[in-house]
């Protein structure tokens, strides 16, 4: 009997971080390896990727990683995954090129080259399983859905998709191919649910192109700063077209967007209406252009534009100073986690005197399936089981309701959590042998060295500051040698709170002396924890705040006696040498010859 199971490692009950494993006997097929941007309470974290422990333990079973498209939520985890698990990567030409860009800065992966380009006509035979693909409509060219044909039927993963009848050939869905897939037995459909939270359909991309061009024309006297996701090739194409139509020149701000644009041009996925040298201007030379001639297309690290825009608004960008002659045009729809950041950024931009326009305020623009799109996909493919993916629980719920409206029964809808293992048992899927799947927080170059404890400490520091008490003790005499030196950062202003600091100092001394006189077996951690508890309680009672209290307890040098003994020894040696010199002088005066002993 063939074993078949579906396990999500991300992308369910969260926005982003798509990663799903389909296991057929001893082969694991991984669909996407994405990241998500951190929540507001994950302070200092750059990105979040799935927990790879399961794949590390089963690395010999991995048939490959199959990528649907080139956005960060599908390929962003590859630099971290491939450092721990070596597996072949399959994707369209553009997706593979963007995957290479994603890992190029990882020194450990400089020799990795196990890439395989596929398209809608590709079929890969893995023995009992074949993998094939179909074109989908998304905001990046060459997006693909994946079909895994097993002995029991097909498992279909849509990736990000929507239906747009006006999309050009790079972005169009292959309806005929979907019908062909639906004519076979579709056992399970893993479908994009991210856009189902609204009853409204997204406007088609031709309308968005008109809207962008109209915005450029309405602001013909202003410099236009466009914030866009670096890998949203469709939006970049629309910005290029509007730039040329309004006789402006385009400045790229950010390494990621430069790399993506150059790659898309090389692969002919971006159409340039004019020669490159008449369209693009170097960022350093942008100051030579008039405001009415300039469009700055900006993005930030890993292609996310809002944080970079935030730095521009704060005056931290060395090349771009935002002011009254600027229109800031936000063309990305922010995730729920980024909405508060966008609101604060907009506020700062208005304070700088700039006009701000956000495309999502005027149009419903999305690269994800609407409720109606999802129902069309279900009706065409006719799956026996449905798993909504790529969204928070609220949109998974709306996708579930949409599926029920087109006759998918509730017991055939898999509302998965990370680590849920849905196994095929003869004639139905059943939830069995689930396990805990965490997430890996990436901060700088570290992989997985940031956990809940570190995040908790960062949150405390950001909210209530730190209170440090440095004190020296003499363990042998069981006493405090010097009064504590207290330092506060982000908690209270020390000079204005002398009484508070004095009482905290007295409590520290009292607690340490009490511990030294009563304990029989000295323990540094026990001593510091006692100080921390007493001082924390007092500070909270007085201020209703909980700063991070850090007792630093030092011990007087216990090696003074040996050091003194050594100095006495040295002094004795010096006296002996002096005595020896005097004796030699006297022996010379008396003509006394030294006695030599002969050893036989």
C-alpha positions as CSV (number, residue, x, y, z in Angstrom):
1,X,0.0,0.0,0.0
2,X,1.3,3.4,-0.9
3,X,1.7,5.9,1.9
4,X,0.5,9.4,1.1
5,X,0.4,12.4,3.5
6,X,0.2,16.2,3.3
7,X,2.0,18.3,5.9
8,X,2.1,22.1,6.0
9,X,5.2,23.7,7.5
10,X,4.1,27.2,7.0
11,X,1.5,29.2,5.1
12,X,-1.5,28.2,7.2
13,X,-2.9,30.5,9.8
14,X,-0.3,33.1,8.9
15,X,0.5,35.4,6.1
16,X,3.5,34.1,4.1
17,X,6.1,31.5,4.8
18,X,4.7,29.0,2.4
19,X,6.1,25.5,2.6
20,X,4.2,22.2,2.2
21,X,5.5,18.6,2.1
22,X,3.7,15.9,0.2
23,X,5.1,12.5,1.2
24,X,4.6,9.5,-1.1
25,X,6.2,6.4,0.4
26,X,9.8,7.3,0.9
27,X,9.8,10.4,-1.2
28,X,9.2,14.0,0.1
29,X,8.1,16.6,-2.4
30,X,8.4,20.2,-1.0
31,X,6.2,22.9,-2.5
32,X,7.8,26.4,-2.0
33,X,10.2,27.5,0.7
34,X,9.1,31.0,1.7
35,X,9.6,33.5,4.4
36,X,7.4,36.0,6.1
37,X,8.2,39.4,7.6
38,X,8.2,39.7,11.4
39,X,5.2,40.7,13.5
40,X,5.4,44.0,15.4
41,X,6.3,42.2,18.6
42,X,9.2,40.3,17.1
43,X,11.6,43.2,17.8
44,X,14.8,43.3,15.8
45,X,14.0,40.2,13.7
46,X,14.7,40.5,10.0
47,X,12.6,37.7,8.7
48,X,10.9,34.5,9.8
49,X,11.3,31.1,8.0
50,X,9.9,27.6,8.7
51,X,11.4,25.1,11.1
52,X,13.5,22.7,9.0
53,X,14.2,20.0,11.6
54,X,11.9,17.5,10.0
55,X,13.6,17.9,6.6
56,X,17.1,17.7,8.2
57,X,16.1,14.4,9.7
58,X,14.7,13.1,6.5
59,X,17.1,14.8,4.0
60,X,17.8,11.5,2.2
61,X,14.1,11.2,1.2
62,X,13.7,14.7,-0.3
63,X,12.9,14.4,-4.1
64,X,13.1,18.2,-4.6
65,X,11.8,21.7,-3.8
66,X,9.3,22.8,-6.4
67,X,8.8,26.6,-6.6
68,X,5.6,28.3,-7.8
69,X,7.0,31.8,-8.4
70,X,9.8,34.2,-7.4
71,X,8.3,36.2,-4.5
72,X,9.8,36.1,-1.1
73,X,6.9,34.1,0.4
74,X,7.8,31.3,-2.0
75,X,11.6,31.4,-2.3
76,X,12.8,33.6,0.6
77,X,13.7,30.6,2.9
78,X,16.0,29.0,0.4
79,X,19.2,30.6,1.6
80,X,18.6,29.2,5.1
81,X,17.1,25.8,4.0
82,X,19.9,25.0,1.6
83,X,22.6,25.6,4.2
84,X,21.1,22.7,6.2
85,X,19.6,20.5,3.5
86,X,21.0,20.0,0.0
87,X,18.1,19.3,-2.4
88,X,17.4,20.0,-6.1
89,X,15.4,23.1,-6.9
90,X,12.8,23.2,-9.7
91,X,11.1,26.3,-11.0
92,X,10.5,28.4,-14.1
93,X,13.4,30.3,-15.7
94,X,12.7,33.6,-13.9
95,X,11.9,31.9,-10.6
96,X,15.3,30.1,-10.7
97,X,17.2,33.3,-11.5
98,X,15.5,35.0,-8.6
99,X,16.3,32.0,-6.4
100,X,20.0,32.4,-7.4
101,X,19.9,36.0,-6.4
102,X,18.4,35.1,-3.0
103,X,21.3,32.8,-2.1
104,X,24.2,34.6,-3.8
105,X,25.4,36.3,-0.7
106,X,25.6,33.0,1.3
107,X,29.3,32.0,1.2
108,X,28.3,28.4,2.3
109,X,26.3,28.1,-0.9
110,X,28.7,29.5,-3.4
111,X,29.1,26.0,-5.0
112,X,25.5,25.1,-5.0
113,X,24.2,24.6,-8.6
114,X,21.4,22.0,-8.4
115,X,18.8,24.0,-10.3
116,X,16.3,22.7,-12.9
117,X,14.2,24.9,-15.2
118,X,10.7,23.7,-15.8
119,X,7.6,25.2,-17.6
120,X,3.9,24.3,-18.2
121,X,5.0,21.5,-20.6
122,X,7.4,19.8,-18.3
123,X,6.6,16.4,-16.7
124,X,9.1,14.8,-14.3
125,X,8.9,11.1,-13.6
126,X,9.8,10.1,-10.0
127,X,8.8,6.4,-10.4
128,X,5.4,6.1,-8.6
129,X,4.9,9.9,-8.9
130,X,5.0,12.4,-11.7
131,X,5.2,16.1,-11.3
132,X,3.8,18.5,-13.9
133,X,2.9,22.2,-14.0
134,X,0.4,24.8,-15.2
135,X,0.5,28.5,-15.8
136,X,-1.2,30.9,-13.4
137,X,-1.9,34.6,-13.2
138,X,0.1,36.5,-10.6
139,X,2.0,39.7,-10.3
140,X,5.2,38.1,-11.5
141,X,5.8,36.3,-14.8
142,X,6.1,32.6,-15.2
143,X,4.1,31.7,-12.0
144,X,3.2,28.0,-12.0
145,X,0.8,25.7,-10.2
146,X,2.0,22.2,-9.4
147,X,0.4,18.8,-10.0
148,X,1.6,15.7,-8.2
149,X,0.2,12.6,-9.7
150,X,0.1,9.7,-7.2
151,X,-1.4,6.2,-7.4
152,X,-4.5,7.5,-5.6
153,X,-5.0,10.6,-7.7
154,X,-3.6,14.1,-8.2
155,X,-2.6,16.5,-5.5
156,X,-2.7,20.1,-6.9
157,X,-1.1,23.2,-5.4
158,X,-2.1,26.4,-7.0
159,X,0.6,28.7,-5.6
160,X,-0.5,32.4,-5.7
161,X,-3.1,32.8,-8.4
162,X,-6.1,34.8,-9.6
163,X,-8.1,35.0,-12.9
164,X,-7.6,38.1,-15.0
165,X,-8.8,37.9,-18.6
166,X,-6.8,41.0,-19.6
167,X,-3.4,39.6,-18.5
168,X,-0.8,39.3,-21.2
169,X,0.9,36.1,-22.1
170,X,3.6,36.3,-19.4
171,X,0.8,36.3,-16.7
172,X,-2.2,34.4,-18.2
173,X,-3.7,31.3,-16.6
174,X,-3.9,28.2,-18.8
175,X,-7.6,27.4,-18.6
176,X,-7.4,24.5,-21.0
177,X,-4.7,22.9,-18.9
178,X,-6.8,23.3,-15.8
179,X,-9.7,21.6,-17.5
180,X,-7.4,18.7,-18.5
181,X,-6.2,18.3,-14.9
182,X,-9.9,18.4,-13.7
183,X,-10.8,15.5,-16.1
184,X,-8.5,13.3,-14.0
185,X,-9.1,12.5,-10.4
186,X,-8.0,15.4,-8.2
187,X,-7.6,13.9,-4.7
188,X,-6.7,17.2,-2.9
189,X,-6.4,20.8,-3.8
190,X,-4.1,23.2,-1.8
191,X,-5.4,26.6,-3.0
192,X,-4.5,30.2,-2.4
193,X,-7.0,31.7,0.2
194,X,-5.2,35.0,0.8
195,X,-7.6,37.1,-1.2
196,X,-10.9,35.5,-0.2
197,X,-11.5,37.8,2.8
198,X,-13.3,40.4,0.7
199,X,-16.4,39.9,-1.3
200,X,-15.1,42.3,-3.9
201,X,-13.1,41.1,-6.9
202,X,-9.7,42.7,-7.7
203,X,-9.7,45.1,-10.5
204,X,-7.8,43.8,-13.6
205,X,-4.3,44.9,-14.3
206,X,-5.2,47.0,-17.3
207,X,-7.3,49.3,-14.9
208,X,-4.3,49.5,-12.5
209,X,-2.1,50.5,-15.4
210,X,-4.5,53.4,-16.3
211,X,-4.6,54.4,-12.7
212,X,-0.8,54.6,-12.3
213,X,-0.5,56.6,-15.6
214,X,-3.2,59.0,-14.4
215,X,-1.5,59.5,-11.1
216,X,1.8,60.4,-12.9
217,X,0.0,62.9,-15.1
218,X,-1.9,64.5,-12.3
219,X,1.4,65.1,-10.5
220,X,3.4,66.4,-13.5
221,X,5.3,69.0,-11.4
222,X,6.3,66.8,-8.6
223,X,9.1,64.2,-8.1
224,X,7.4,60.8,-7.8
225,X,8.8,58.2,-5.3
226,X,7.2,54.8,-6.0
227,X,7.3,52.2,-3.2
228,X,7.0,48.7,-4.7
229,X,7.9,45.2,-3.9
230,X,11.1,44.4,-5.8
231,X,9.8,41.1,-7.3
232,X,6.5,42.5,-8.4
233,X,7.5,42.6,-12.0
234,X,4.1,43.5,-13.3
235,X,3.9,46.6,-11.1
236,X,7.4,47.6,-12.2
237,X,6.4,47.2,-15.8
238,X,3.5,49.6,-15.2
239,X,5.8,52.1,-13.5
240,X,8.2,52.0,-16.5
241,X,5.4,52.5,-19.0
242,X,4.0,55.5,-17.0
243,X,7.6,56.9,-16.7
244,X,8.1,56.8,-20.4
245,X,4.6,58.1,-21.3
246,X,5.2,61.2,-19.1
247,X,8.7,61.8,-20.4
248,X,10.5,61.1,-17.1
249,X,13.5,59.1,-16.2
250,X,13.7,56.3,-13.7
251,X,16.0,56.0,-10.7
252,X,16.3,52.6,-8.9
253,X,16.9,52.9,-5.2
254,X,18.0,49.6,-3.5
255,X,20.3,46.7,-4.5
256,X,17.4,44.2,-4.5
257,X,15.4,46.1,-7.0
258,X,18.4,46.8,-9.2
259,X,19.2,43.1,-9.3
260,X,15.6,42.0,-10.0
261,X,15.1,44.6,-12.7
262,X,18.4,43.8,-14.4
263,X,17.6,40.1,-14.3
264,X,14.0,40.6,-15.7
265,X,15.4,42.7,-18.5
266,X,18.1,40.1,-19.4
267,X,15.4,37.4,-19.5
268,X,13.1,39.7,-21.5
269,X,10.4,39.7,-18.9
270,X,10.4,43.5,-18.7
271,X,9.7,45.5,-21.8
272,X,11.6,48.8,-22.2
273,X,9.8,51.2,-24.6
274,X,13.1,53.2,-24.9
275,X,16.8,52.3,-24.7
276,X,18.1,51.7,-21.1
277,X,20.4,54.8,-21.2
278,X,17.4,57.0,-21.9
279,X,15.3,55.5,-19.2
280,X,17.5,54.8,-16.2
281,X,19.5,57.3,-14.2
282,X,22.0,56.4,-11.5
283,X,20.9,57.3,-8.0
284,X,23.9,59.5,-7.4
285,X,23.1,61.5,-10.5
286,X,19.4,61.9,-9.7
287,X,20.1,65.3,-8.2
288,X,20.8,66.6,-11.7
289,X,17.2,66.0,-12.8
290,X,14.3,68.3,-12.3
291,X,11.6,67.1,-10.0
292,X,9.2,66.9,-12.9
293,X,11.6,64.6,-14.7
294,X,12.2,62.2,-11.9
295,X,10.6,58.9,-10.8
296,X,12.4,57.0,-8.0
297,X,11.5,53.4,-7.7
298,X,12.5,52.3,-4.2
299,X,12.5,49.0,-2.3
300,X,14.4,47.7,0.7
301,X,16.1,44.7,2.0
302,X,14.7,41.4,0.6
303,X,12.5,43.5,-1.6
304,X,10.3,44.9,1.1
305,X,9.8,48.7,0.5
306,X,8.1,50.1,3.6
307,X,11.0,50.0,6.0
308,X,13.3,51.8,3.5
309,X,10.5,54.3,2.9
310,X,10.4,54.8,6.6
311,X,14.1,55.6,6.7
312,X,13.6,58.1,3.8
313,X,10.8,59.8,5.8
314,X,13.2,60.1,8.8
315,X,15.9,61.7,6.7
316,X,18.2,58.7,7.0
317,X,18.6,58.0,3.3
318,X,21.9,59.6,2.0
319,X,20.5,60.4,-1.5
320,X,16.8,61.1,-1.1
321,X,15.4,63.9,1.0
322,X,11.6,64.0,1.0
323,X,9.9,67.3,0.9
324,X,7.1,69.5,-0.5
325,X,7.9,68.8,-4.1
326,X,7.4,65.0,-3.7
327,X,4.6,62.6,-4.3
328,X,5.1,59.3,-2.5
329,X,3.2,56.6,-4.3
330,X,2.8,53.3,-2.3
331,X,1.9,50.7,-4.9
332,X,2.1,47.6,-2.6
333,X,-0.8,46.3,-0.4
334,X,0.7,45.9,3.1
335,X,0.3,42.7,5.1
336,X,-1.6,42.9,8.4
337,X,1.7,42.9,10.3
338,X,2.9,45.9,8.3
339,X,-0.3,48.1,8.4
340,X,0.7,50.0,11.6
341,X,4.2,50.6,10.1
342,X,2.6,52.0,6.9
343,X,0.3,54.2,8.9
344,X,3.3,55.7,10.9
345,X,5.3,56.1,7.7
346,X,2.5,57.9,6.0
347,X,2.3,60.3,9.0
348,X,6.0,61.0,8.9
349,X,5.8,61.7,5.1
350,X,3.0,64.2,5.6
351,X,5.1,65.9,8.3
352,X,7.9,66.3,5.7
353,X,5.4,68.1,3.5
354,X,5.0,65.3,0.8
355,X,1.8,64.2,-0.8
356,X,1.1,60.5,-0.2
357,X,-1.0,58.2,-2.4
358,X,-1.7,54.5,-1.7
359,X,-3.0,52.3,-4.5
360,X,-4.9,50.1,-2.0
361,X,-6.9,53.1,-0.8
362,X,-8.5,53.6,-4.2
363,X,-8.5,50.2,-5.8
364,X,-8.7,46.6,-4.6
365,X,-5.4,45.4,-6.0
366,X,-4.3,41.9,-5.3
367,X,-2.3,39.1,-6.8
368,X,-4.4,36.6,-4.9
369,X,-7.6,34.7,-5.7
370,X,-10.9,36.4,-4.8
371,X,-13.7,34.3,-3.4
372,X,-15.1,34.0,-6.9
373,X,-11.7,33.0,-8.4
374,X,-11.4,30.3,-5.8
375,X,-14.8,28.9,-6.6
376,X,-14.0,28.9,-10.3
377,X,-10.8,26.9,-9.5
378,X,-12.7,24.4,-7.4
379,X,-15.4,24.0,-10.1
380,X,-12.8,23.4,-12.8
381,X,-10.7,20.9,-10.9
382,X,-13.5,19.2,-8.9
383,X,-11.2,18.1,-5.9
384,X,-12.4,15.5,-3.4
385,X,-10.6,17.3,-0.6
386,X,-9.7,21.0,-0.2
387,X,-7.0,22.7,2.0
388,X,-7.1,26.5,2.1
389,X,-3.5,27.8,2.4
390,X,-1.5,31.0,2.1
391,X,-3.4,33.0,4.7
392,X,-4.4,33.7,8.3
393,X,-7.1,31.7,9.9
394,X,-9.7,34.4,9.2
395,X,-9.2,34.0,5.4
396,X,-8.9,30.3,5.6
397,X,-12.4,30.4,7.2
398,X,-13.8,32.6,4.3
399,X,-12.2,30.2,1.8
400,X,-13.8,27.3,3.7
401,X,-17.2,29.0,3.4
402,X,-16.6,29.6,-0.4
403,X,-15.8,26.0,-0.9
404,X,-18.9,24.8,0.9
405,X,-21.0,27.0,-1.5
406,X,-19.7,25.0,-4.4
407,X,-20.5,21.6,-2.8
408,X,-17.3,20.7,-0.9
409,X,-18.6,19.1,2.3
410,X,-17.2,20.4,5.6
411,X,-15.6,17.0,6.5
412,X,-13.6,17.2,3.2
413,X,-12.1,20.6,4.0
414,X,-8.8,20.4,5.9
415,X,-8.3,23.4,8.1
416,X,-4.7,22.7,8.8
417,X,-2.2,23.9,11.4
418,X,1.6,23.7,11.0
419,X,2.7,20.2,11.5
420,X,-0.7,18.6,10.9
421,X,-0.2,15.4,9.0
422,X,-3.2,14.4,6.8
423,X,-2.8,10.8,5.8
424,X,-4.7,9.0,3.0
425,X,-6.4,5.9,4.4
426,X,-7.8,3.9,1.5
427,X,-10.7,6.2,0.7
428,X,-10.3,9.4,2.9
429,X,-7.8,11.8,4.4
430,X,-7.5,11.6,8.2
431,X,-5.5,13.8,10.6
432,X,-2.8,11.5,12.2
433,X,0.6,11.7,13.8
434,X,0.8,15.5,13.9
435,X,3.8,17.1,15.4
436,X,4.9,20.6,16.6
437,X,6.5,22.8,13.9
438,X,8.0,26.1,15.2
439,X,9.5,28.9,13.2
440,X,13.0,30.1,12.9
441,X,13.8,33.8,13.5
442,X,16.5,35.3,11.4
443,X,18.4,38.3,12.9
444,X,21.5,39.4,10.9
445,X,23.7,36.4,10.0
446,X,22.3,34.2,12.8
447,X,20.0,31.3,12.0
448,X,17.8,30.1,14.8
449,X,19.8,31.8,17.6
450,X,16.9,34.1,18.4
451,X,14.1,32.5,20.5
452,X,11.2,33.5,22.8
453,X,13.5,34.4,25.7
454,X,15.5,36.8,23.6
455,X,12.3,38.4,22.2
456,X,10.9,38.7,25.7
457,X,14.0,40.5,26.9
458,X,13.9,42.8,23.8
459,X,10.3,43.6,24.5
460,X,11.0,44.4,28.2
461,X,13.9,46.7,27.2
462,X,11.8,48.5,24.6
463,X,8.9,49.0,27.0
464,X,10.4,49.7,30.5
465,X,14.2,49.9,30.0
466,X,17.0,48.5,32.1
467,X,18.2,48.9,35.7
468,X,21.8,47.8,36.5
469,X,23.2,47.4,40.0
470,X,26.9,46.8,40.4
471,X,28.1,45.7,43.8
472,X,31.3,44.1,45.3
473,X,31.3,41.6,48.1
474,X,33.8,39.8,50.3
475,X,32.7,36.2,50.7
476,X,35.1,35.3,53.5
477,X,34.1,38.3,55.6
478,X,30.5,37.8,54.5
479,X,29.9,41.5,53.8
480,X,29.4,44.1,51.1
481,X,32.7,45.9,50.4
482,X,31.3,48.9,48.5
483,X,27.9,50.4,48.1
484,X,26.1,49.5,44.8
485,X,26.6,51.6,41.8
486,X,23.2,52.0,40.0
487,X,22.6,52.8,36.3
488,X,19.3,53.2,34.6
489,X,18.6,53.4,30.9
490,X,15.1,53.9,29.5
491,X,13.5,53.5,33.0
492,X,13.8,56.7,35.1
493,X,15.9,59.9,35.1
494,X,18.4,59.1,37.9
495,X,18.9,62.7,39.2
496,X,15.2,63.3,39.6
497,X,14.7,60.0,41.5
498,X,17.4,60.0,44.1
499,X,15.2,58.6,46.9
500,X,14.1,55.7,44.6
501,X,17.8,54.9,43.8
502,X,18.9,55.2,47.4
503,X,16.2,52.8,48.6
504,X,17.0,50.3,45.7
505,X,20.7,50.5,46.8
506,X,19.8,49.8,50.5
507,X,17.6,46.9,49.5
508,X,20.4,45.4,47.4
509,X,22.9,45.6,50.3
510,X,20.3,44.2,52.7
511,X,19.4,41.3,50.5
512,X,23.1,40.4,49.8
513,X,24.1,40.6,53.5
514,X,21.2,38.5,54.5
515,X,22.1,35.9,51.9
516,X,25.8,35.9,52.9
517,X,25.0,35.4,56.6
518,X,22.4,32.7,56.2
519,X,23.5,30.5,53.3
520,X,25.6,27.4,53.9
521,X,26.5,26.7,50.2
522,X,27.2,29.8,48.2
523,X,25.6,30.0,44.7
524,X,26.1,33.0,42.4
525,X,22.8,32.6,40.5
526,X,20.8,32.2,43.7
527,X,22.4,35.4,45.1
528,X,21.7,37.4,41.9
529,X,18.2,36.1,41.6
530,X,17.4,37.1,45.1
531,X,18.6,40.7,44.4
532,X,16.7,40.8,41.1
533,X,13.4,39.7,42.8
534,X,13.6,42.1,45.7
535,X,14.6,45.1,43.5
536,X,12.1,44.3,40.8
537,X,9.3,44.1,43.3
538,X,10.2,47.4,44.8
539,X,10.6,49.3,41.5
540,X,7.2,48.0,40.3
541,X,5.5,49.1,43.6
542,X,7.0,52.6,43.2
543,X,6.6,53.1,39.5
544,X,4.2,50.4,38.2
545,X,6.9,49.6,35.6
546,X,9.0,46.4,35.2
547,X,12.5,47.3,33.9
548,X,15.0,44.5,33.2
549,X,16.9,44.4,36.5
550,X,20.5,43.2,36.1
551,X,22.5,42.7,39.3
552,X,26.3,42.5,38.7
553,X,28.0,41.1,41.8
554,X,31.8,41.0,41.9
555,X,34.1,39.6,44.5
556,X,37.2,41.2,46.0
557,X,40.5,39.7,44.9
558,X,41.0,36.6,47.0
559,X,44.6,36.1,45.8
560,X,46.1,39.0,47.7
561,X,48.0,36.9,50.2
562,X,49.8,34.7,47.5
563,X,50.7,37.9,45.6
564,X,52.2,39.4,48.8
565,X,54.1,36.2,49.5
566,X,55.5,36.4,46.0
567,X,56.7,40.0,46.5
568,X,58.4,39.0,49.8
569,X,60.1,36.2,47.9
570,X,61.4,38.6,45.3
571,X,62.6,41.0,47.9
572,X,64.4,38.2,49.6
573,X,66.1,37.2,46.4
574,X,67.3,40.8,45.9
575,X,68.7,40.8,49.4
576,X,70.5,37.5,48.8
577,X,72.0,38.9,45.6
578,X,73.2,42.0,47.5
579,X,74.8,39.8,50.2
580,X,76.5,37.7,47.6
581,X,78.0,40.8,46.0
582,X,79.4,42.1,49.4
583,X,80.9,38.6,50.1
584,X,82.6,38.6,46.8
585,X,84.2,42.0,47.4
586,X,85.4,40.9,50.8
587,X,86.9,37.7,49.4
588,X,88.8,39.6,46.7
589,X,90.3,42.0,49.4
590,X,91.4,39.0,51.5
591,X,92.6,37.1,48.4
592,X,90.4,34.2,49.3
593,X,89.9,31.7,46.4
594,X,86.7,29.9,46.1
595,X,86.9,26.1,46.8
596,X,86.0,23.9,43.9
597,X,84.7,20.4,44.5
598,X,85.6,17.7,42.0
599,X,82.9,15.2,41.4
600,X,84.2,11.8,40.3
